Amino acid sequence: MSDAVQKLDVSNVRRFKPYPAYKPSGVEWLGDVPEHWEVKAIKWESAVLRGASPRPIDDPVYFDDEGEYAWVRISDVTSAGMYLEETTQRLSELGSSLSVRLYTGQLFLSIAGSVGKPCIAAIKCCIHDGFVYFPFWRGDSRFLYYIFASGEPYKGLGKLGTQLNLNTDTVGAIRTGFPVVAEQRAIADFLDRETAKIDPLIAKKRALIEKLNEKRSALISRTVTRGLPPDAACVAGFAPQPPLKPSGVNWVGDVPAHWEVKRIDFVSTVKARLGWKGLTADEYVNEGFIFLATPNISGQGEIDFENVNYITEERYLESPEIMLRVRDVLIAKDGSTLGITNVVRYLPAPGTVNSSIAVIRPKRHDRIDSRFLFRWLTSNPIQGIIQQMKDGQGVPHLFQADNKKFPVVLPPFPEQLAIAEFLDRGTLTLDSLVAVIAGAIDRLQEYRTALITAAVTGKIDVRGTAA
């Protein structure tokens, strides 16, 4: 934890007094608990049961837009906060009779998809077997919600998110501390008040990051389709407002009349790893040849060479056409990262890419600048084309033939260099602002989690805290 976060903890979380007396809980993650709390498994407070689905789930007979019960999917819970207030579908009377009906105030927990995400029903709803619920819980549902929201009970059960191993038995076996219901309510009231102060701050900062990213995207798209802004163009020795011509590409619109428009395979080669079954976990090595994956290229800045996997020389040599070179442009072609792009500005060691990344290599470095090509591929026109080109079946995918079809605008080479330099400077400023704001969000979230954990584990006594 950073010094700033520790300071935040000291000045805020630790300003609340502890309970008068404690006792060992016997639970590693819980530590000592207030002397009057009971420590027991959740299943002794309520049975933990699983949801259910009508089958086959895609049969329209089970759905009705006017149905009494909302149908809860993992995506509904992922996008919800503490309370589930709406879903995208509703069940018919038949559909709800074959599922598990929940009512306002009941808590449920995801054990698939966004594993470990708790939610409290604010509407009448039905849950499938990707959730568990607590039918005999008589305490304050918000207290149990905050226990799960802290993430602490999952220690030893896997990593919070998709890697957690949760089922009715593992959830029921979680041991935690239970005060009386009135005290649970006081703790939940306190956390409701405190998180209501923190959450709007986080939301505002996220909105600011979104605006900065939109500004960044607009800056790139405007510059690679219209050229440098007038003041920068004059400084660089180019016409400040050149005449325009139709590009012939719907997503691109007009471009400066002296620019060319070509297919990307006219100026670059496009290669990807083909006919390769991939690696098993035991085939990775501690050092050797860099093996880039999409997380390594997905940042807005430099490629992440700090958290890479390595392969042996034998595996590296299997695909010579995608052995990386400085100035290669990389683009993700599979899944949720589809279209993410970066440029190889340096190589700390010989490297290659996995099968989810295509390598775009300029044929002549005096014909097209890699940094300009990189910015072009991140622009709104190309990202819009990528969305249209997605293979609609299964995991989104760009085939090698798709990548070769991308249009590319070609300003004169000196102008490409000037545009690349201009965008490097402009995006660096915006990225630095985003990094500062993201750091502030991280500190707020860490403080929020620390506060929740301290309250639900009894490390602070909030019973007499004023509203």
Buried (B, 14 or more C-beta within 10 A) or exposed (E): EEEBBEEBBEEBBBEBEBBEEBEEBEBEBBBBBBEBBEBEBBBEBBBBBBBBBBEEBEEEEBBBEEBBBBBBBBEBBEEBEBBBEEBEBBBBEBBBEBBBBBEEEBBBBBBEBBBBBBBBBBBBBBBBEBBBBBEEBEBBBBBBBBBBBBBBBBEEBBEBEEEBEBEBEBBBEBBBBBBEEEBBBBBBBBBEEBBEEBBEEBEEBEEBBEEBBEEBBEBBBBBBBBBBBEEBBEEBEBBBEBEBEEBEBEBBEEBBEBBEBBEBBBBBBBBBBEEEEEBEEEEBBEEBBBBBBBEBBBEBEEBBBEEBBBBBEEBBEEBEEBBBEEBBBBBBBBEEBBBBBBBBBEBEEEBBBBBBBBBBBBEEEEBBBBBBBBBBBBBBBBBBBBEEBBEEEEEBBBEEEBBBBBBBBBBEBEBBBBBBBBBEEBBEEBBEBBEEBEEBBBBBBBBBBBBBBBBBBBBBBBEEBEE
